[in-house]
Amino acid sequence: MLDEAVGDWQSGELFVVPLAWRDDGLWSQIQASAQERITANLQTMYSEVLQQPLSPLLRDIAHEVERRLDAS
């Protein structure tokens, strides 16, 4: 049932869960599912950021740091 419900959720939707239901296993499943989606989205974002080229100034700073580390 949870998988069917998750498929109907749209990105950015807000879910309100009554306090009485928060001890229910379904609430834990909803939390776990949301956390998995957040984790997957963050991993995608970070991998895309790491593929971006460095600006010339930042590249120069990185080379300087590497040079100093090698010298020490």
C-alpha positions in Angstrom: 0.0 0.0 0.0 2.8 2.4 0.8 4.5 2.0 -2.6 1.2 2.8 -4.3 0.7 5.9 -2.1 4.2 7.1 -2.7 3.8 6.9 -6.4 0.9 9.4 -6.1 3.0 12.0 -4.2 4.1 15.0 -6.1 7.4 16.7 -5.4 6.9 19.6 -3.0 3.7 18.3 -1.4 3.2 18.8 2.3 1.8 16.0 4.4 0.1 16.6 7.7 0.0 13.6 10.0 -2.2 13.8 13.1 -0.3 13.3 16.4 -2.4 10.2 17.1 -1.0 8.5 14.0 2.6 9.2 14.6 3.2 6.0 16.6 1.8 4.0 13.7 4.2 2.0 11.5 2.8 3.8 8.4 4.3 7.1 9.8 7.7 5.4 10.2 7.4 4.1 6.6 6.5 7.6 5.3 9.5 9.1 7.1 11.9 6.4 5.8 10.6 6.9 2.3 11.0 10.7 2.5 14.5 10.3 3.8 15.4 8.0 1.0 14.2 10.5 -1.6 16.0 13.3 0.1 19.2 11.3 0.2 18.9 10.3 -3.4 18.2 14.0 -4.5 21.2 15.3 -2.4 23.5 12.6 -3.9 22.5 13.6 -7.4 23.0 17.3 -6.7 26.4 16.8 -5.1 27.6 14.6 -8.0 26.5 17.3 -10.5 28.3 20.0 -8.5 31.5 17.9 -8.5 31.4 17.7 -12.3 31.5 21.4 -12.7 34.8 23.0 -13.6 36.5 25.2 -11.1 36.7 28.9 -11.7 40.2 30.1 -12.6 40.7 31.8 -9.3 39.6 28.7 -7.3 41.8 26.5 -9.5 44.8 28.7 -8.7 44.1 28.6 -5.0 43.8 24.8 -5.1 47.1 24.5 -6.9 48.7 26.8 -4.3 47.4 24.6 -1.5 48.7 21.5 -3.2 52.1 23.1 -3.8 52.3 24.1 -0.1 51.3 20.6 1.1 53.9 19.0 -1.2 56.6 21.3 0.1 55.9 20.5 3.7 
